[in-house]
Amino acid sequence: MTNAFKSFCCCFVTLIALGEGMGFLTGTAFGQSNFAVKLTGVEVEGAQRIESETIRSYLLIKPGEEITPQKLDESLKKIFATGLFADVSLKQVGTRILINVVENPVINRIVFEGNKRIEDNILAQELQLKPRIVYTQSRVQDDLKRLINVYRSSGYFGISIDPKAIKLDQNRIDLVFEIDEGEVTRVKSIIFQGNKVYSSSELRSVIQTKESAWYRFLTSEDNYDPDRLSFDRELLRRFYLGKGYADFRVSSAIAELVPDRKGFFINFVLEEGEQYRFGEISINSFSKEIKKKELQEALDFNSGEIYNAEKVEKTIDKLREILKKKGFAFAKIRPKAKKLPKSKLINLSLEVQEGRKVYVKRINIGGNIRTVDKVIRREFPLAEGDAFNSESLRRARRNIRGLGFFKSVELRERLAGSQDLTNIELKVEEQATGELSLGAGLSSGDGPLADVGIRERNLLGLGQDLSLNFRLSGKSSQIDLGFTEPYFLDRKLSAGFDIFRTTRELTDESSFDRKSTGAAVRLGYELSDSWSQKWEYRLSSDRVENIAATASLAVQQQEGKSSESSIIQTLIYDTRDDKLSTRRGSLARHSLTFAGLGGSVKYLKNNFSATSYFPVSDRTVSSLRVTAGHLLPIGDEARIIDRFTLGGRSLRGFQTAGVGPRDRASKDAVGGEWFYTASAQLQFPIGLPSELQVKGRAFSDFGAIGKTDTSLGTIDDASSLRGAVGFGFSWESPVGPFTIDFSKVFLKESFDQTESIRFDLGTRF
C-alpha cells in the first residue's frame, strides 16, 4: 500500500466521522430523512402585553414535528396576519426556533385637530380605530379614507389629513389626525349638451345641484356631492319622461375638478329623443267583483295626450287603492308599453291581477319605549279580524304621524302564512315631545313680541297634552294653562280645559284697556274625514279700564267689570292637502256663541269663515276667502269688547280697527254688530331660487261693517263697501317668517283709518 493511498483512506474515514457527528449522514440511503431536524422547543423574545404561549399557538410546527422552510414561512405570515406586531422574525437554532416580535402599540386616545366644519363626534363615528385598540398602519389608512369621504360628501374636496402617532410609555400612543379642511368645493358651472327642446336654465331648475351664488349661503346645494349628482340624473329622467320623451337618456354626467381644487364644472350630455303620445289604452281585469268601468275612471290620461310616465305611475297607485279598498291587499298591476317609433305613439295595457281578499290577523307595534301601545293602537280605524282596507291603513299612517310623537313611522303589511291573511307591522322611532320654546318678533300692529312656552305633548306616554304659555307684546300680554285628553272616556273625544288671563291695550284704537280672567272646558270630535265639531263652555271676568278722559261716551259707559258665561259650538270643514303649504282644498269654520248661562251679559254671536285654494301651476296658487259675523244682543246693548272691528290682518289697507263705527270727536272705534269680507289672492314665485322660499302675492280685499248705538255721542256709522288692492312678499327667513304687504285703498269712508304698509317678523327657537 502506497503512502498516497494510506492518506486518502485516512481522509475518507475522517469525513465520515465528521458527517455522523454533525448529523448530515444519519440514514443508510441517499435522499431519505438524512437532513431532517425535529422541533424540540420554541423561545419567544420581545413580548410585553401578549403571552408567549399565545404567540407559540400561531406556529404551524409542533414539538416533535419536522422543521421545514415552508412551515417556517407560513408561520411567519400567520403571526403577521394577527395585526398585533409591527415586526416578526423566526430563526432556527439547532432543533429550536427563536421568535422575536415587536408589538404594535395600543391607542391611548384619538384627537382631531383643525376641524371646524365637522364636529369630533361625527368624525369619530366613522373610525374603526378606537382607544385601547391595537394600532396598525393598514387600519389608519382605512380610517383616513373614511374621513376624507366624510368631508367630500360635505363638499370639501380640498381636504388634507395627516395622521400622526405620538409615542407614550408602556408602548402606547396618541393618534392625532391633523386636518386642513380647505375651502368648500362648490359647483362653479353646470353645462348641458344635447338639449334642444328645453333650455339649460330650465334644466338647472329641475336638478337639485345648483351653481354657486352669493344668496346660497344658507344651503349646501351648490356643494359638489357625487350622490346628489346621481339623483340629478334621475330627476332629469323623470322630467323628460313626464313630458313624453320616452327615449330620453343621460349619456354622461361628468364632474371635473378645477386645478386649484376649489370648484367643479359639471357637464351633462343628454339624448332627448322624440316626443311620444298615448296610443291605445286598455285595462284588463279578470275579476267579476271589479267593474271595468270603475277602473277606467281612475285613468288620468287619454289617447292622443302627450305621454307622461308620472301619470301612469299615479294611475297604477289609484288602481291599487281601488283594489285594496275592496280587500285585495296584494293585487298586482303590470303595465305593458309598446312603443311605435314611426307614429310616435305608445300603446299601454294595464294587466290587473287581483289575488284573494285579505283579512287582518295581527297588528304588531314596535319601537315605542315611552308611548303605551294603547295610544298608538287607537289610531287604527281597523282592528284584528277586519277585512283589510288600504284606505284605513292610509288613515292610520296619517293619524300616527299626526300625533307628533315619533321621528319616523313605518307601516307595512305582510302575508301571515296564508294568502288570505295579513299582519300589519308598525315600527316607530320616538322623539322628544317636551318643548321649551322662546319667541321674538316685530309687528306693525302689535309692536315688539316675545313669548315663552312650556309644553308636553305626550304626558306620561298617555298622549295627553299639557301646556303653559306666556306672551307679551307692545300692546298685550297673555298667560294660558291648557290640558287636552285626545281620547276622553276611551272614545274619539278630545276633552280639555284652559285657564287664562289676558290684557290688551286698546288706547290707540278705542281709548281703553281690557283685562280678562277666566277658564274654559272643551270637547271635540270628528264627524267624518272632513268634518269635525267642537263644544266649549267659557266663564270669564272682564274689565274695561284706563279710559281716557277724552274717550267717546260709548266707551266711557263700558267702564267697569262684567262677567260672561257662554257656550260655543264650532263646526269645521277641512279638505286641505297640506295645513302649512296648502295648494288645493278648503277650510271652513262656523262658530255660534250663546252668552247668558249666568253672568251679567247676554248675546248670540255668529262667526263664519271659508277659504278655498286652487293650484294654477306647480308653484302658483290662487285662493278665495270670505268671512262674516253677526252679534245679536239680548236685552242690554252689546259690550264694546264683544263687537266686531275690521282692519289690519282682517282687511288689508286699513289700520287695526280702522274700519267701522267711530266717534267723530275722539276718533275711537266703537265696533259694529255685523261684518263681512271677501278676499282674492294669487301667490306666485318671483324669480328667485326656490331654496330662498320667497314668494310674492297680489290681492284684493273687500269688506263692510256696521250698526251700533248712535245715540251715545256723535258716531259715524256707514255700512258701505270698502276695498283695497295690493301686493306683498313672504319669506321663510333664518330668523322666522317675514311678511310684508303694500296696499292701496280705493273704497273707503272719510272717517276710516288707512295704512299703506303692514309687516310681521317673528321666530320661535
C-alpha positions in Angstrom: 0.0 0.0 0.0 1.5 3.3 -1.0 1.6 6.3 1.2 -0.8 8.2 -1.0 -3.4 5.5 -0.8 -3.0 5.4 3.1 -3.5 9.2 3.2 -6.7 9.0 1.1 -8.2 6.3 3.3 -7.5 8.4 6.5 -9.2 11.5 5.0 -12.2 9.5 3.9 -12.7 7.9 7.4 -12.3 11.4 9.0 -15.0 12.9 6.7 -17.4 10.0 7.6 -16.8 10.6 11.3 -17.4 14.3 11.0 -20.6 13.8 8.9 -22.1 11.5 11.5 -21.2 13.9 14.3 -22.9 16.9 12.5 -26.0 14.9 11.6 -25.6 15.0 7.9 -25.3 11.3 7.4 -27.8 9.5 9.7 -29.5 7.2 7.3 -28.5 4.3 5.2 -29.8 5.5 1.8 -29.4 8.8 -0.1 -32.4 11.1 -0.4 -34.2 9.8 2.7 -34.5 11.8 6.1 -30.8 12.1 6.5 -31.2 16.1 6.7 -34.5 16.3 8.8 -34.5 18.2 12.1 -37.3 17.8 14.6 -38.5 20.7 16.8 -37.6 20.3 20.5 -38.6 23.8 21.7 -39.7 27.4 21.0 -38.4 30.6 22.6 -40.2 34.0 22.4 -38.5 37.3 22.8 -39.9 40.9 22.8 -43.4 40.1 24.0 -44.8 42.6 26.5 -48.6 42.5 26.6 -49.1 39.3 24.7 -48.5 36.0 26.4 -45.7 33.9 25.0 -47.9 30.9 24.9 -50.4 32.9 22.7 -47.6 33.6 20.2 -46.5 30.0 20.2 -50.0 28.9 19.3 -49.7 30.7 16.0 -46.7 28.5 15.0 -47.6 25.8 12.5 -44.8 23.4 13.7 -45.5 21.5 17.0 -42.7 19.9 19.2 -41.6 16.6 17.7 -42.5 17.7 14.1 -40.1 18.3 11.3 -38.8 21.8 10.8 -39.1 22.8 7.1 -38.6 26.2 5.4 -42.2 26.1 4.0 -43.7 25.8 7.5 -41.5 28.5 8.9 -42.6 30.9 6.1 -46.3 30.1 6.6 -45.9 30.5 10.4 -44.3 33.9 9.9 -47.2 35.0 7.7 -49.8 33.8 10.2 -48.2 35.7 13.1 -48.0 38.9 10.9 -51.7 38.4 9.9 -52.8 38.8 13.6 -52.1 42.6 13.3 -50.6 42.5 16.8 -47.0 43.1 15.7 -45.0 45.7 13.9 -42.2 43.2 13.2 -41.7 39.5 13.5 -38.6 37.2 12.8 -38.2 33.4 13.0 -34.8 31.8 13.5 -33.9 28.2 13.7 -31.1 27.4 16.3 -30.3 23.7 16.0 -33.5 21.9 17.0 -35.2 25.0 18.5 -37.0 28.0 17.0 -36.5 31.6 18.2 -39.4 34.0 17.7 -38.6 37.7 18.0 -41.5 40.1 18.0 -42.0 43.9 18.2 -45.6 44.6 19.4 -47.8 47.2 17.8 -48.7 50.0 20.2 -52.1 50.4 21.8 -54.1 53.6 21.2 -54.4 55.7 24.3 -56.7 58.4 22.7 -57.7 59.8 19.3 -57.5 63.5 18.7 -58.8 65.7 15.8 -57.0 69.0 15.2 -58.0 71.7 12.7 -61.6 70.5 12.1 -64.0 73.4 12.2 -66.8 72.3 9.8 -67.4 68.8 11.1 -67.5 68.0 14.9 -65.3 65.5 16.6 -68.1 63.1 17.5 -69.2 62.8 13.8 -65.7 62.1 12.7 -65.1 59.6 15.5 -68.2 57.6 14.4 -66.5 56.9 11.1 -63.4 55.4 12.6 -62.7 51.7 13.1 -59.8 52.5 15.4 -60.8 53.3 19.0 -59.0 53.9 22.3 -57.5 50.6 23.7 -57.3 49.0 20.3 -54.1 47.9 18.7 -52.6 50.5 16.3 -51.7 49.3 12.7 -50.8 51.3 9.6 -53.4 49.5 7.5 -56.2 50.4 9.9 -55.0 54.0 9.9 -55.1 54.2 6.1 -58.6 52.7 6.0 -59.9 55.2 8.5 -58.1 58.0 6.7 -60.1 57.1 3.5 -63.3 57.2 5.6 -62.6 60.6 7.0 -61.8 62.0 3.5 -65.1 60.6 2.2 -67.0 62.3 5.0 -65.5 65.7 4.0 -66.0 65.1 0.3 -69.7 64.3 0.9 -70.0 67.7 2.6 -68.3 69.4 -0.4 -64.7 69.6 0.9 -62.6 68.2 -1.9 -59.5 70.1 -1.0 -59.3 68.2 2.3 -55.9 67.2 3.6 -55.5 64.9 6.6 -52.1 63.9 8.1 -52.3 61.1 10.8 -49.5 61.2 13.4 -48.7 58.7 16.2 -47.3 60.3 19.4 -45.4 57.7 21.4 -46.1 57.3 25.1 -44.8 55.0 27.8 -45.8 51.3 28.1 -45.9 51.0 24.3 -48.9 53.3 24.0 -49.6 56.2 21.5 -51.9 59.1 21.0 -53.3 59.1 17.4 -53.7 62.6 16.1 -55.4 63.5 12.8 -54.2 66.9 11.7 -56.8 68.3 9.3 -56.6 71.0 6.8 -60.2 71.4 5.7 -59.6 73.9 2.9 -62.5 75.7 1.3 -65.8 74.2 0.4 -65.6 72.9 -3.2 -68.5 74.5 -4.9 -70.1 73.9 -8.2 -68.8 76.7 -10.5 -70.8 75.9 -13.6 -73.4 73.3 -14.8 -73.4 72.7 -18.5 -76.0 70.8 -20.6 -75.2 69.4 -24.0 -77.6 67.9 -26.5 -80.7 69.6 -25.1 -82.7 71.2 -27.9 -86.3 71.2 -26.5 -85.6 72.7 -23.1 -83.1 75.4 -22.3 -80.2 74.9 -19.9 -81.8 77.3 -17.4 -85.0 75.2 -17.3 -83.0 72.1 -16.7 -81.0 73.7 -14.0 -84.2 74.3 -12.1 -85.0 70.6 -12.4 -81.9 69.2 -10.8 -81.0 69.5 -7.1 -77.4 70.6 -7.6 -77.1 74.4 -8.1 -74.4 76.7 -9.3 -72.6 78.7 -6.7 -74.1 82.1 -5.9 -73.9 84.6 -3.1 -77.5 84.0 -2.0 -77.0 80.3 -1.4 -75.0 80.8 1.8 -77.8 79.2 3.8 -77.9 76.0 1.7 -75.4 73.3 0.6 -77.0 72.6 -2.7 -74.1 74.3 -4.5 -71.6 72.0 -2.9 -70.5 69.1 -5.1 -71.8 65.8 -3.9 -71.4 62.6 -6.1 -74.6 61.1 -4.6 -76.6 64.2 -5.4 -75.2 64.1 -9.0 -76.7 60.5 -9.3 -80.0 61.8 -8.1 -79.9 64.6 -10.6 -79.7 62.1 -13.4 -82.8 60.5 -12.1 -84.6 63.9 -11.8 -83.7 64.7 -15.4 -85.1 61.3 -16.5 -88.3 61.8 -14.6 -88.7 65.3 -16.1 -88.3 64.2 -19.7 -90.5 61.1 -19.2 -93.2 63.3 -17.8 -93.0 65.4 -21.0 -93.3 62.4 -23.3 -89.7 61.8 -24.2 -89.7 58.0 -23.7 -86.3 57.5 -25.4 -84.5 60.1 -23.2 -81.2 59.2 -21.6 -78.3 60.9 -19.9 -75.3 59.7 -21.8 -72.9 61.0 -19.2 -72.6 63.2 -16.2 -69.1 64.2 -15.6 -67.8 66.4 -12.7 -64.4 67.9 -13.4 -62.3 69.4 -10.5 -60.6 72.7 -11.4 -56.8 72.8 -11.0 -57.0 74.8 -7.8 -59.3 72.2 -6.3 -61.8 74.9 -5.3 -64.6 74.1 -7.6 -66.3 71.7 -10.1 -67.6 72.0 -13.6 -70.4 69.6 -14.2 -71.3 68.5 -17.7 -74.5 66.6 -18.6 -74.7 65.1 -22.0 -78.3 64.4 -23.0 -80.1 62.5 -25.7 -83.7 63.8 -25.7 -85.1 61.7 -28.5 -88.6 62.2 -29.9 -91.8 63.1 -28.0 -94.5 60.3 -27.8 -98.2 60.4 -27.2 -100.5 57.9 -25.7 -101.9 55.5 -28.3 -104.3 52.7 -27.4 -105.1 52.4 -23.7 -106.6 49.3 -22.2 -107.2 47.8 -18.7 -107.5 44.0 -18.5 -109.1 42.6 -15.3 -110.1 39.0 -14.8 -112.3 39.5 -11.7 -116.0 39.6 -11.7 -116.0 41.6 -8.5 -114.3 44.6 -10.1 -116.2 46.5 -12.7 -114.1 47.6 -15.6 -115.8 51.0 -15.7 -114.7 51.7 -12.2 -111.1 51.0 -13.2 -111.4 53.1 -16.3 -112.5 56.1 -14.3 -109.1 56.0 -12.5 -107.2 56.9 -15.6 -105.6 60.3 -15.6 -104.9 60.4 -19.3 -106.5 59.7 -22.7 -105.4 58.6 -26.1 -103.7 61.4 -28.0 -102.3 63.2 -25.0 -98.6 63.6 -24.5 -97.2 60.5 -22.9 -96.5 61.1 -19.2 -94.8 58.3 -17.1 -95.6 60.0 -13.9 -99.3 59.9 -14.7 -99.0 56.2 -15.5 -97.5 55.6 -12.0 -100.2 57.7 -10.3 -102.9 55.7 -12.2 -101.4 52.4 -11.1 -101.4 53.7 -7.5 -105.1 54.7 -7.8 -105.9 51.2 -9.2 -104.1 49.6 -6.3 -106.1 51.7 -3.9 -109.4 50.7 -5.5 -108.4 47.1 -5.3 -107.2 47.4 -1.7 -110.4 49.1 -0.6 -112.2 46.0 -1.9 -110.0 43.8 0.2 -107.4 42.8 -2.4 -104.3 43.9 -0.4 -101.7 42.2 -2.6 -103.1 43.0 -6.0 -100.6 43.2 -8.9 -100.8 45.6 -11.8 -98.3 45.2 -14.6 -98.0 47.9 -17.2 -97.1 46.8 -20.7 -96.0 49.6 -23.0 -95.3 49.2 -26.7 -93.6 52.0 -28.5 -94.4 52.7 -32.1 -91.5 54.9 -33.3 -92.9 55.7 -36.7 -96.2 57.1 -35.4 -94.6 58.3 -32.1 -97.3 56.5 -30.1 -97.1 54.3 -27.0 -99.8 51.7 -26.6 -100.4 51.0 -23.0 -102.0 47.9 -21.4 -102.5 47.6 -17.7 -102.8 43.9 -16.6 -104.7 43.7 -13.3 -104.3 40.6 -11.1 -106.4 41.0 -8.0 -105.5 37.9 -6.0 -107.5 36.9 -3.0 -109.3 39.0 -0.4 -107.3 39.6 2.7 -108.1 39.9 6.4 -106.1 41.3 9.2 -104.6 38.7 11.5 -102.4 40.7 13.8 -101.4 44.4 14.3 -97.8 44.4 15.7 -96.4 47.5 17.1 -92.7 48.0 17.8 -90.2 50.7 18.6 -92.3 52.6 21.2 -90.5 52.7 24.5 -92.3 55.5 26.3 -95.6 55.7 24.5 -98.0 53.0 25.6 -99.4 50.7 22.9 -103.0 51.8 23.6 -102.2 55.4 22.4 -101.0 54.1 19.1 -103.5 51.3 18.5 -106.5 53.5 18.9 -105.3 55.5 15.9 -106.0 52.5 13.6 -109.5 52.6 12.1 -109.4 48.8 11.6 -108.9 46.0 14.1 -107.6 42.5 14.1 -110.1 40.3 12.2 -111.4 43.1 10.0 -111.2 42.9 6.2 -108.0 44.6 5.0 -108.6 48.1 3.6 -105.9 50.3 2.2 -107.8 53.4 2.9 -107.9 52.5 6.6 -104.2 51.8 6.6 -103.5 55.2 4.9 -105.6 56.9 7.6 -103.7 55.0 10.3 -100.4 56.2 8.9 -101.7 59.8 8.7 -103.1 59.7 12.2 -100.0 58.2 13.8 -97.7 60.7 12.1 -100.1 63.5 13.1 -99.6 62.7 16.8 -96.1 64.3 16.6 -94.7 61.7 19.0 -92.5 59.9 16.5 -89.5 60.8 14.4 -90.3 58.0 11.9 -93.3 55.8 11.2 -93.0 52.7 9.0 -96.3 50.8 8.3 -96.5 47.8 6.0 -98.5 44.7 5.6 -97.0 41.2 5.4 -98.5 37.8 4.5 -99.3 35.8 7.7 -98.6 32.3 6.4 -101.8 32.3 4.3 -102.8 34.1 1.1 -105.9 35.5 2.7 -104.4 36.7 6.0 -102.0 39.6 6.6 -100.2 41.1 9.5 -99.8 44.9 9.8 -96.3 45.7 11.0 -95.8 49.1 12.6 -92.4 50.3 13.6 -91.9 53.8 15.1 -89.0 55.8 16.4 -89.9 58.1 19.3 -88.8 61.6 19.5 -88.8 64.2 22.3 -92.3 65.5 23.0 -91.4 68.1 25.6 -90.9 71.6 24.3 -89.4 74.8 25.8 -90.0 77.5 23.2 -88.8 81.1 23.1 -90.1 83.5 20.6 -89.5 87.0 19.5 -90.9 89.2 16.7 -92.0 92.5 15.5 -95.3 93.6 14.1 -96.6 96.9 12.8 -99.8 96.2 14.6 -98.7 94.9 17.9 -95.1 96.2 18.1 -92.3 94.0 19.6 -93.4 90.5 20.5 -92.0 87.9 23.0 -93.3 84.6 24.2 -92.3 81.6 26.3 -94.0 78.3 26.1 -93.6 75.0 28.0 -95.4 72.0 26.6 -95.5 68.2 26.9 -97.5 66.7 24.1 -97.3 63.1 25.4 -97.7 63.4 29.1 -96.6 60.1 30.8 -96.7 58.4 27.5 -100.5 58.6 27.5 -100.9 61.0 24.6 -102.2 63.8 26.8 -101.2 67.5 26.1 -100.2 69.9 28.8 -99.0 73.4 28.0 -98.2 76.7 29.8 -97.7 79.8 27.6 -96.7 83.4 28.3 -97.0 86.0 25.6 -96.0 89.7 25.8 -96.2 92.4 23.1 -96.2 96.1 23.0 -100.0 96.1 23.3 -101.0 92.9 25.1 -100.0 90.1 27.5 -101.4 86.6 27.9 -100.8 83.6 30.2 -102.6 80.4 29.3 -102.6 76.9 31.0 -104.1 74.2 28.9 -104.7 70.4 29.2 -106.1 68.1 26.5 -107.1 64.4 26.6 -107.5 63.3 23.0 -109.4 60.1 23.8 -111.8 61.1 26.6 -113.7 58.0 28.1 -111.7 55.9 25.6 -113.6 57.4 22.7 -112.5 59.6 19.9 -113.4 62.7 22.0 -110.9 65.5 22.6 -111.6 66.9 26.0 -109.7 69.5 27.9 -109.6 72.8 29.9 -107.9 76.2 29.7 -107.2 78.8 32.4 -106.2 82.2 31.0 -105.5 85.8 31.9 -105.1 88.4 29.1 -104.6 92.1 29.0 -104.8 94.2 25.9 -104.0 97.9 25.4 -106.6 99.4 23.0 -105.8 103.1 23.7 -104.8 103.8 20.1 -108.0 102.3 18.7 -110.6 102.9 21.3 -109.0 104.7 24.3 -109.3 101.9 26.9 -107.5 98.8 28.2 -109.1 95.4 28.6 -108.4 92.6 31.1 -109.9 89.2 31.1 -109.5 86.3 33.6 -111.3 83.0 33.1 -111.4 79.3 32.4 -113.0 77.1 29.7 -113.7 73.4 29.3 -114.0 71.9 25.8 -115.0 68.8 23.9 -114.3 68.0 20.2 -114.9 65.1 17.9 -114.7 64.1 14.2 -117.9 63.7 12.3 -116.1 62.4 9.2 -112.7 62.7 7.5 -113.5 66.3 6.5 -116.0 67.4 9.3 -115.4 68.0 13.0 -117.2 69.7 15.8 -116.2 71.4 19.0 -118.1 72.5 22.1 -116.8 74.8 24.7 -118.1 76.3 27.9 -116.3 79.6 29.0 -116.6 81.6 32.2 -114.7 84.9 32.3 -114.4 88.1 34.3 -113.7 91.1 32.1 -112.7 94.6 33.0 -112.6 97.8 30.9 -110.3 100.4 32.5 -107.8 103.2 32.0 -110.3 105.0 29.9 -109.0 108.3 28.6 -110.8 111.5 29.6 -111.4 112.3 26.0 -112.8 108.9 25.2 -116.1 108.5 23.4 -119.3 108.4 25.6 -119.9 104.9 24.1 -116.6 103.8 25.6 -116.9 105.6 28.9 -120.2 103.8 29.6 -118.4 100.5 29.3 -116.0 101.2 32.2 -116.1 98.6 35.0 -116.3 94.9 35.5 -118.6 92.4 33.8 -118.8 88.6 33.7 -119.7 86.2 30.9 -120.9 82.6 31.0 -121.1 81.3 27.5 -121.3 78.1 25.4 -119.6 78.0 22.0 -120.3 75.5 19.2 -117.9 75.3 16.3 -118.3 73.3 13.1 -115.2 72.8 10.9 -114.8 71.5 7.3 -111.2 70.8 6.2 -110.1 69.2 2.9 -106.7 71.0 2.6 -103.9 68.9 1.1 -101.3 70.4 3.5 -102.0 72.6 6.5 -98.8 74.7 6.2 -98.3 74.9 2.4 -101.8 74.5 1.0 -102.2 74.1 -2.8 -105.7 72.8 -3.0 -108.7 72.1 -0.8 -110.9 74.2 1.5 -111.1 75.2 5.1 -114.5 76.4 6.5 -115.4 77.3 10.1 -118.7 78.3 11.7 -119.0 79.2 15.4 -122.1 80.0 17.3 -121.7 81.6 20.8 -124.5 81.9 23.3 -123.8 84.0 26.4 -126.4 84.1 29.1 -126.0 80.9 31.2 -125.5 83.2 34.2 -123.1 86.2 34.1 -124.0 89.8 33.5 -124.1 89.8 29.7 -126.4 88.0 27.2 -125.9 87.8 23.5 -126.0 85.5 20.5 -122.9 85.6 18.1 -122.2 84.0 14.8 -118.8 83.8 13.1 -118.2 82.2 9.7 -115.0 81.9 7.5 -114.2 79.9 4.5 -111.1 79.7 2.3 -110.6 77.7 -0.9 -107.3 77.0 -2.7 -106.8 76.4 -6.4 -103.4 75.4 -8.0 -102.7 77.5 -11.1 -99.3 75.9 -11.8 -96.6 74.0 -10.0 -95.7 77.0 -7.8 -98.7 79.3 -8.2 -101.8 79.1 -6.1 -104.9 81.2 -6.0 -107.3 81.4 -3.1 -110.7 82.9 -2.3 -111.7 83.8 1.3 -115.0 85.0 2.7 -115.8 85.9 6.4 -118.9 87.1 8.1 -120.2 87.7 11.6 -123.3 88.9 13.4 -123.9 89.9 17.0 -127.4 89.9 18.5 -127.5 91.5 22.0 -130.2 90.1 24.3 -131.6 92.8 26.5 -128.9 95.5 27.1 -126.6 97.0 24.5 -123.7 94.8 23.5 -120.4 95.3 25.2 -117.8 97.1 23.2 -115.4 94.2 23.7 -117.9 91.8 22.0 -118.4 93.9 18.9 -116.6 93.4 15.6 -113.9 95.6 14.1 -112.2 95.4 10.7 -108.7 96.3 9.6 -105.1 95.1 9.9 -105.0 91.4 9.0 -108.7 91.1 8.5 -108.9 93.9 5.8 -105.6 94.9 4.4 -105.1 98.5 3.5 -106.7 99.7 6.8 -105.3 100.0 10.3 -106.3 97.7 13.0 -109.9 98.6 13.9 -109.6 101.2 11.1 -113.0 100.4 9.6 -116.3 100.6 11.3 -118.4 102.9 13.5 -116.2 105.6 15.0 -116.8 108.6 17.4 -116.4 111.7 15.4 -114.8 113.7 18.2 -112.4 111.2 19.9 -111.8 109.1 16.8 -112.4 106.0 19.0 -113.6 102.8 17.2 -116.7 101.6 18.9 -117.2 98.4 16.9 -120.2 97.1 14.8 -122.7 94.3 15.2 -122.2 92.7 11.8 -119.5 92.5 9.2 -118.4 90.6 6.1 -115.2 90.4 4.0 -114.1 88.9 0.7 -110.6 88.4 -0.5 -109.0 87.1 -3.7 -105.3 86.3 -3.7 -102.7 84.9 -6.1 -99.4 83.6 -4.6 -96.6 83.1 -7.1 -92.8 82.8 -7.4 -90.9 86.0 -8.1 -88.0 84.5 -10.0 -85.6 84.0 -7.1 -84.2 80.5 -6.4 -86.8 78.2 -4.7 -84.5 77.5 -1.8 -84.8 81.1 -0.6 -88.5 80.4 0.0 -89.5 83.9 -1.1 -93.0 84.2 -2.6 -94.9 87.1 -4.0 -98.7 87.7 -3.8 -101.2 90.0 -5.3 -104.6 90.5 -3.5 -107.8 92.4 -3.5 -109.8 92.8 -0.2 -113.3 94.0 0.3 -115.4 94.4 3.4 -118.1 96.2 5.3 -119.2 96.6 8.9 -122.0 98.5 10.7 -124.7 99.0 13.2 -124.1 100.4 16.6 -125.9 102.6 19.2 -125.6 106.0 17.5 -127.3 107.7 20.5 -124.1 107.6 22.5 -122.3 110.6 21.1 -121.7 111.6 17.5 -121.0 108.2 15.9 -120.1 107.9 12.2 -121.5 104.7 11.0 -121.6 103.8 7.3 -122.2 100.2 6.1 -120.8 101.0 2.7 -118.3 98.6 1.0 -114.6 99.2 1.5 -111.9 97.9 -0.8 -108.2 97.8 -1.3 -105.7 96.1 -3.7 -102.1 95.4 -3.1 -99.2 93.1 -3.3 -96.8 91.6 -0.8 -94.0 89.2 -0.1 -93.4 86.3 2.3 -90.1 84.9 3.2 -89.2 82.0 5.4 -86.1 83.8 6.8 -83.4 82.2 9.0 -85.0 84.1 12.0 -88.6 83.2 11.2 -91.4 84.0 8.8 -91.4 87.5 7.5 -94.4 89.0 5.6 -94.9 92.5 4.2 -97.9 93.9 2.3 -98.2 97.1 0.3 -101.8 98.3 -0.1 -103.8 100.9 -2.0 -107.3 101.7 -0.7 -109.8 102.6 -3.4 -113.1 102.4 -1.5 -113.4 104.0 1.9 -115.2 106.5 4.1 -113.8 109.7 5.3 -113.5 108.6 8.9 -111.7 105.3 8.1 -108.0 105.0 9.1 -105.8 103.5 6.4 -102.3 102.2 6.1 -100.0 101.5 3.1 -97.6 99.0 4.7 -98.0 96.2 7.1 -95.3 93.8 8.2 -94.7 90.9 10.6 -91.5 89.3 11.7 -91.4 86.5 14.2 -89.5 83.4 15.2 -89.5 80.5 17.7 -86.4 78.7 18.8 
